[in-house]
């Protein structure tokens, strides 16, 4: 579990990030809130006929509910609530989901397909209040137009960054940004895996003002 400096008022429930991703943990830390991380137990396979948008919506909520179920035995009348943040992301090219490549060859294949084309990243985010059982869920879209890339450029990038655990096969927070010609969307943090602008609104609806107002 990871704790970060806490600048907001202490009156709101504990916050739990339903992810052990270093990328999501780093993003949430930017809000200056104390939080813990837990790894959800969720079957991430898509359902038959499920759209990419429906998939990330369902999985963001399922991940949060997985942690809520695990925490239920520890809840007491004095401490009945926690806010659990779940998130899921897919990259979509031509209505086809691009998964995490897993190795060098698959990374090169994915980036070769994406070169010169637009890839849309759909990120589902959920804030679940364990006391009320209510889940606030949304999906944020963010698109990137890839440059026309040579095979050598693609291989050089893949070998240098080894982004094998990243949807789409790149790390936008580092050298991966050089792959792009243009980015399009309302919240660039959605591209990394946790849309902080939308999440800030969701937390505010739960009484958590990250600016302490």
TIMAR-14542 format. One record per atom (N, C-alpha, C): residue in three letters; x, z, y. Coordinates in steps of 0.02 Angstrom, whole numbers, padded with zeros to 5 digits, always signed. Each point is the difference from the previous one (the first is absolute). Example, Ala and Ser with C-alpha at 12.3 -4.5 7.8 and 13.67 -1.06 7.14 Angstrom:
// TIMAR-14542
ala+00660+00390-00284/ala-00045+00000+00059/ala+00045+00000+00060/ser-00018-00036+00053/ser+00042+00003+00059/ser-00039+00037+00055/
END
This chain:
// TIMAR-14542
unk+00041+00000-00060/unk-00041+00000+00060/unk+00044+00000+00063/unk-00026-00029+00052/unk+00039-00008+00061/unk-00037+00030+00058/unk+00034+00042+00039/unk-00028+00027+00061/unk+00035-00031+00060/unk-00038-00012+00053/unk+00028-00029+00061/unk-00020+00043+00058/unk+00034-00005+00058/unk-00018+00041+00058/unk-00073-00008+00019/unk-00030+00053+00022/unk-00072+00003+00013/unk-00012+00012+00074/unk-00027-00049+00036/unk-00011+00008+00072/unk-00073+00010+00018/unk-00045-00010-00049/unk-00071+00005+00014/unk-00024+00071-00012/unk-00059+00018+00025/unk-00027+00067-00009/unk-00007+00018-00074/unk+00009+00063-00019/unk+00001+00020-00070/unk-00069+00011-00030/unk-00054-00013+00037/unk-00067+00019-00023/unk-00028-00048-00052/unk+00026-00060-00006/unk-00030-00048-00046/unk+00027+00010-00071/unk-00035-00027-00051/unk+00021+00009-00069/unk+00068-00031-00015/unk+00031+00022-00055/unk+00063-00031-00021/unk-00009-00075-00012/unk+00053-00038+00013/unk-00002-00072-00010/unk+00045-00017-00060/unk-00027-00042-00044/unk+00036-00021-00060/unk+00001-00076-00002/unk+00059-00028-00006/unk+00007-00072-00008/unk+00001-00017-00074/unk-00049-00039-00022/unk-00006-00018-00071/unk+00047-00058-00016/unk+00064+00013+00009/unk+00050-00052-00012/unk+00069+00032+00001/unk+00045-00025-00041/unk+00070+00021+00004/unk+00043-00056+00027/unk-00031-00052+00028/unk+00037-00056+00030/unk+00041+00024+00059/unk+00063-00016+00001/unk+00043+00020+00056/unk-00022-00036+00064/unk-00030-00059-00007/unk-00021-00038+00058/unk-00061+00033+00033/unk-00050+00019-00041/unk-00059+00033+00028/unk+00017+00070+00026/unk+00044+00035-00035/unk+00020+00066+00024/unk+00034-00006+00068/unk+00043-00049+00007/unk+00033-00009+00065/unk-00048-00017+00055/unk-00050-00042-00015/unk-00050-00017+00051/unk-00040+00060+00021/unk-00026+00038-00049/unk-00041+00058+00017/unk+00040+00051+00040/unk+00064+00006-00014/unk+00042+00047+00038/unk+00001-00016+00074/unk-00011-00063+00018/unk+00001-00020+00070/unk-00056+00033+00040/unk-00052+00023-00032/unk-00055+00034+00036/unk+00016+00073+00014/unk+00055+00026-00026/unk+00020+00068+00016/unk-00042+00053-00032/unk-00034-00015-00055/unk-00043+00048-00034/unk+00035+00028-00061/unk-00013+00064-00014/unk+00024+00029-00063/unk-00043-00028-00057/unk+00032-00021-00054/unk-00038-00024-00056/unk+00040+00008-00064/unk-00036-00004-00056/unk+00031+00000-00066/unk-00012-00069-00032/unk+00040-00016-00049/unk-00011-00061-00038/unk-00013+00017-00073/unk-00046-00036-00030/unk-00013+00006-00071/unk-00011-00070-00028/unk+00018-00008-00063/unk-00007-00065-00033/unk-00067-00005-00034/unk-00042-00049+00019/unk-00065-00007-00031/unk+00004-00030-00070/unk-00050+00013-00040/unk-00006-00031-00066/unk-00058-00048+00004/unk+00015-00064+00008/unk-00052-00050+00011/unk+00018-00065-00036/unk-00049-00028-00035/unk+00009-00065-00031/unk-00008-00053+00055/unk+00054-00035+00016/unk+00000-00046+00057/unk-00018-00071-00020/unk-00019-00011-00061/unk-00018-00068-00021/unk-00067-00021+00033/unk-00004-00062+00024/unk-00063-00022+00031/unk-00055-00007-00052/unk-00062+00010+00023/unk-00058-00010-00042/unk-00016-00075-00004/unk-00036-00019-00051/unk-00019-00070-00008/unk-00039-00024+00061/unk+00024-00054+00030/unk-00035-00029+00057/unk+00010+00037+00066/unk+00042+00051+00000/unk+00009+00041+00061/unk+00043-00037+00051/unk-00022-00002+00062/unk+00038-00032+00053/unk+00058+00045+00020/unk+00053-00029+00031/unk+00055+00042+00023/unk-00022+00054+00048/unk-00046-00016+00046/unk-00024+00051+00047/unk-00036+00057-00036/unk-00043-00018-00047/unk-00036+00051-00037/unk+00048+00042-00042/unk+00053-00031-00025/unk+00049+00036-00041/unk+00035+00054+00040/unk+00026-00017+00059/unk+00037+00051+00038/unk-00046+00054+00027/unk-00062-00019+00016/unk-00050+00050+00022/unk-00012+00050-00056/unk-00012-00025-00060/unk-00014+00044-00057/unk+00060+00043-00017/unk+00059-00029-00002/unk+00059+00037-00021/unk+00022+00053+00051/unk-00007-00015+00064/unk+00016+00051+00051/unk-00043+00062-00011/unk-00064-00011-00012/unk-00046+00056-00012/unk+00014+00034-00067/unk+00015-00040-00051/unk+00013+00028-00066/unk+00063+00043+00000/unk+00051-00021+00037/unk+00061+00040+00003/unk-00013+00067+00034/unk-00039-00001+00054/unk-00016+00063+00034/unk-00041+00045-00046/unk-00048-00028-00035/unk-00042+00040-00044/unk+00039+00027-00060/unk+00051-00037-00022/unk+00042+00024-00054/unk+00036+00064+00020/unk+00026+00002+00061/unk+00034+00060+00024/unk-00050+00056+00011/unk-00059-00016+00025/unk-00052+00051+00011/unk-00017+00034-00066/unk-00007-00039-00053/unk-00016+00028-00065/unk+00056+00046-00025/unk+00062-00020+00011/unk+00057+00040-00021/unk+00005+00065+00039/unk-00021-00002+00064/unk+00004+00059+00043/unk-00059+00047-00009/unk-00055-00023-00029/unk-00061+00039-00003/unk+00009+00071-00027/unk+00040+00010-00054/unk+00008+00068-00026/unk+00035+00048+00048/unk+00035-00026+00050/unk+00037+00042+00046/unk-00040+00018+00063/unk-00058-00032+00008/unk-00041+00013+00059/unk-00035+00068-00006/unk-00004+00036+00055/unk-00033+00065+00002/unk-00050+00001+00057/unk-00046+00049+00000/unk-00047+00005+00056/unk+00034+00007+00068/unk+00059+00031+00001/unk+00037+00007+00063/unk+00036-00065+00019/unk+00016-00041-00049/unk+00036-00063+00013/unk-00033-00056-00041/unk-00060-00021+00022/unk-00038-00048-00040/unk+00016-00073+00014/unk+00039-00012+00052/unk+00004-00070+00023/unk+00072-00024+00005/unk+00007-00064-00011/unk+00062-00036+00015/unk-00021-00071+00020/unk+00042-00032+00039/unk-00010-00070+00017/unk+00051-00040-00040/unk-00025-00044-00042/unk+00043-00039-00043/unk-00001-00072+00023/unk+00059-00028+00010/unk+00008-00068+00023/unk+00021-00044-00058/unk-00042-00049-00016/unk+00017-00048-00052/unk+00009-00069+00031/unk+00043-00040-00031/unk+00012-00067+00027/unk+00020-00047-00056/unk-00018-00063+00008/unk+00020-00051-00048/unk+00007-00066+00037/unk+00045-00041-00024/unk+00014-00063+00035/unk+00011-00057-00049/unk-00024-00059+00019/unk+00016-00061-00037/unk+00019-00054+00050/unk+00043-00046-00023/unk+00016-00060+00038/unk-00039-00058-00031/unk-00029-00042+00042/unk-00043-00054-00026/unk+00024-00067+00027/unk+00010-00047-00045/unk+00018-00069+00017/unk-00047-00046-00038/unk-00038-00041+00036/unk-00048-00045-00031/unk-00048+00037-00046/unk-00025+00057+00023/unk-00048+00041-00037/unk+00029+00029-00064/unk+00066-00003-00007/unk+00034+00028-00058/unk+00041+00060+00021/unk-00006+00055-00037/unk+00038+00060+00017/unk+00073-00008-00022/unk+00045+00015+00047/unk+00071+00002-00015/unk+00018+00073-00012/unk+00018+00017-00060/unk+00016+00070-00016/unk+00071+00018+00021/unk+00020+00060-00018/unk+00070+00020+00010/unk+00042-00039-00050/unk+00050-00036+00023/unk+00035-00047-00045/unk+00036+00034-00058/unk+00031+00057+00013/unk+00031+00037-00055/unk+00073-00018-00015/unk+00019-00062+00013/unk+00070-00019-00014/unk+00020-00058+00046/unk+00063-00019-00005/unk+00027-00051+00046/unk-00034-00068-00010/unk-00008-00021-00061/unk-00028-00066-00013/unk-00071-00005+00027/unk-00040+00052-00011/unk-00070-00001+00024/unk-00002+00002+00076/unk+00046+00037+00031/unk+00003+00003+00073/unk+00015-00069+00029/unk+00048-00034-00028/unk+00017-00068+00023/unk-00060-00047-00009/unk-00035+00006-00056/unk-00058-00043-00013/unk-00055+00013+00051/unk-00014+00064+00015/unk-00052+00016+00048/unk+00017-00026+00069/unk+00061+00012+00022/unk+00020-00021+00067/unk+00003-00076+00006/unk+00017-00033-00054/unk+00000-00073+00001/unk-00071-00027+00008/unk-00048+00032-00031/unk-00070-00020+00008/unk-00025+00013+00071/unk+00024+00055+00030/unk-00025+00020+00066/unk+00033-00038+00057/unk+00058-00029-00011/unk+00038-00033+00053/unk-00042-00053+00035/unk-00003+00005+00067/unk-00038-00048+00041/unk-00075+00010-00002/unk-00023+00056-00029/unk-00072+00010-00009/unk-00020+00069+00026/unk-00066+00010+00005/unk-00027+00063+00024/unk-00020+00044-00059/unk+00023+00062+00002/unk-00018+00050-00050/unk-00037+00057+00035/unk-00056+00020-00027/unk-00040+00053+00029/unk+00008+00064-00041/unk+00014+00054+00034/unk+00007+00066-00032/unk-00063+00040+00015/unk-00032+00022-00053/unk-00060+00041+00006/unk+00018+00071-00021/unk-00011+00047+00046/unk+00018+00070-00013/unk-00063+00043+00004/unk-00017+00030-00056/unk-00055+00048-00001/unk+00025+00069+00018/unk-00038+00036+00040/unk+00019+00068+00019/unk-00062+00045-00005/unk+00009+00060-00026/unk-00055+00047-00010/unk+00021+00069+00023/unk-00045+00034+00035/unk+00009+00071+00014/unk-00058+00037-00033/unk+00016+00041-00049/unk-00050+00036-00039/unk+00002+00074+00019/unk-00057+00027+00020/unk-00007+00071+00014/unk-00024+00034-00064/unk+00041+00042-00029/unk-00019+00030-00064/unk-00056+00051+00006/unk-00010+00027+00060/unk-00054+00049+00009/unk-00068-00034+00000/unk-00006-00056+00035/unk-00064-00036+00004/unk-00007-00053-00055/unk+00056-00021-00028/unk-00002-00053-00050/unk-00007-00069+00030/unk-00002-00005+00066/unk-00010-00064+00032/unk+00067-00036+00010/unk-00002-00065-00012/unk+00059-00042+00007/unk-00011-00052+00055/unk+00046-00003+00047/unk+00000-00051+00053/unk+00050-00054-00022/unk-00025-00060-00013/unk+00041-00053-00029/unk-00005-00063+00042/unk+00056-00035+00007/unk+00000-00063+00036/unk+00056-00044-00028/unk-00003-00064+00018/unk+00052-00048-00020/unk+00026-00035+00063/unk+00065-00001+00008/unk+00032-00031+00058/unk+00039-00061-00023/unk-00011-00056+00033/unk+00034-00063-00017/unk+00057-00013+00050/unk+00055-00025-00026/unk+00056-00020+00042/unk+00033-00060-00033/unk+00013-00053+00040/unk+00027-00062-00028/unk+00069-00015+00027/unk+00040-00032-00041/unk+00065-00023+00021/unk+00007-00074-00018/unk+00027-00038+00047/unk+00016-00070-00012/unk+00075-00004-00015/unk+00017-00019-00060/unk+00069-00003-00020/unk+00035-00062+00029/unk+00063+00007+00016/unk+00039-00057+00020/unk+00008-00048-00060/unk+00018-00061+00015/unk+00022-00046-00052/unk+00071+00020-00020/unk+00007+00023-00061/unk+00063+00030-00023/unk+00033-00043-00053/unk+00066-00001+00002/unk+00037-00035-00053/unk+00006+00046-00061/unk+00016-00031-00056/unk+00010+00039-00060/unk+00057+00050+00007/unk+00053-00020+00036/unk+00057+00044+00011/unk-00020+00059+00043/unk-00039-00011+00053/unk-00022+00055+00042/unk-00042+00050-00039/unk-00045-00026-00042/unk-00043+00044-00040/unk+00042+00041-00048/unk+00047-00031-00034/unk+00041+00037-00048/unk+00044+00051+00037/unk+00030-00019+00056/unk+00041+00047+00037/unk-00040+00061+00020/unk-00061-00012+00025/unk-00042+00057+00020/unk-00016+00044-00060/unk-00023-00030-00054/unk-00021+00039-00058/unk+00057+00040-00029/unk+00060-00028+00000/unk+00058+00036-00027/unk+00022+00056+00047/unk-00006-00009+00065/unk+00022+00051+00047/unk-00048+00059+00003/unk-00065-00013+00002/unk-00048+00054+00009/unk-00032+00026-00065/unk-00001-00042-00051/unk-00029+00020-00064/unk-00069+00032+00009/unk-00047-00036+00030/unk-00065+00029+00015/unk-00048-00005-00059/unk+00023+00021-00057/unk-00037-00012-00062/unk-00063+00043-00005/unk-00003+00055+00038/unk-00058+00045-00005/unk-00048-00010+00059/unk+00006-00056+00035/unk-00040-00012+00061/unk-00049-00058-00012/unk-00062+00011+00020/unk-00050-00054-00005/unk+00023-00060+00041/unk+00000-00058-00030/unk+00023-00060+00035/unk+00073-00014-00007/unk+00040+00050-00021/unk+00071-00012-00012/unk+00044+00003+00061/unk-00016+00043+00048/unk+00043+00008+00059/unk-00012+00068+00032/unk+00047+00020+00044/unk-00006+00062+00038/unk-00001-00019+00074/unk-00060+00003+00029/unk-00007-00021+00070/unk+00034+00047+00048/unk+00012+00062-00021/unk+00031+00049+00046/unk+00075-00010+00005/unk+00028-00047-00037/unk+00072-00013+00004/unk+00011-00076+00003/unk+00045-00026-00041/unk+00018-00071+00006/unk-00058-00047-00014/unk-00050+00023-00035/unk-00057-00042-00017/unk-00034-00032+00060/unk+00006+00032+00058/unk-00032-00028+00060/unk+00029-00069+00017/unk+00061-00014-00022/unk+00031-00065+00014/unk-00032-00056-00040/unk-00041+00018-00049/unk-00035-00051-00040/unk-00060-00029+00037/unk-00021+00034+00053/unk-00064-00017+00032/unk+00009-00046+00060/unk-00048-00044+00008/unk-00006-00039+00061/unk-00047+00034+00049/unk-00051+00032-00028/unk-00050+00033+00043/unk-00037+00053-00040/unk-00022+00053+00035/unk-00041+00051-00030/unk-00066+00003+00038/unk-00055+00013-00036/unk-00066-00001+00030/unk-00040+00059-00026/unk-00024+00043+00046/unk-00040+00056-00020/unk-00002+00054+00052/unk-00044+00049-00011/unk-00009+00054+00049/unk+00047+00058-00011/unk+00025+00009-00060/unk+00039+00060-00015/unk+00060-00018-00044/unk+00059-00008+00030/unk+00059-00020-00039/unk+00020+00050-00054/unk-00020+00063+00007/unk+00018+00049-00052/unk-00038-00014-00065/unk-00056-00037+00005/unk-00036-00019-00060/unk+00043-00042-00046/unk+00045-00039+00029/unk+00044-00043-00039/unk+00046+00040-00045/unk+00018+00060+00021/unk+00046+00042-00039/unk-00039+00041-00052/unk-00066+00007+00009/unk-00039+00033-00052/unk-00045+00056+00021/unk-00001+00019+00065/unk-00045+00053+00023/unk-00017-00014+00073/unk-00061-00023+00015/unk-00019-00020+00068/unk-00012+00061+00045/unk+00051+00018+00039/unk-00003+00063+00038/unk-00052-00001+00055/unk-00013-00058+00031/unk-00050-00001+00053/unk-00068+00017-00028/unk-00019-00032-00056/unk-00064+00016-00032/unk-00001+00071-00027/unk+00056+00021-00029/unk+00003+00068-00027/unk-00008+00053+00054/unk+00028-00012+00058/unk-00007+00047+00056/unk-00074+00009+00018/unk-00038-00055+00000/unk-00072+00004+00013/unk-00035+00041-00054/unk+00018-00012-00062/unk-00031+00035-00056/unk+00013+00075+00003/unk+00062+00018+00014/unk+00018+00070+00006/unk-00037+00033+00057/unk-00008-00036+00055/unk-00037+00028+00058/unk-00071+00016-00019/unk-00031-00041-00044/unk-00068+00014-00021/unk-00004+00062-00044/unk+00058+00022-00026/unk+00003+00062-00039/unk+00025+00059+00042/unk+00005-00011+00066/unk+00021+00054+00044/unk+00075+00006+00009/unk+00038-00049-00023/unk+00072+00001+00006/unk+00021-00046+00056/unk+00020+00028+00056/unk+00025-00039+00057/unk+00076+00002-00003/unk+00030-00056-00017/unk+00073-00001-00010/unk+00037+00012+00065/unk-00033-00010+00056/unk+00031+00013+00065/unk-00012+00071+00025/unk-00039+00038-00038/unk-00012+00070+00017/unk-00042+00011+00061/unk-00045-00047+00015/unk-00042+00005+00060/unk-00059+00046-00008/
END
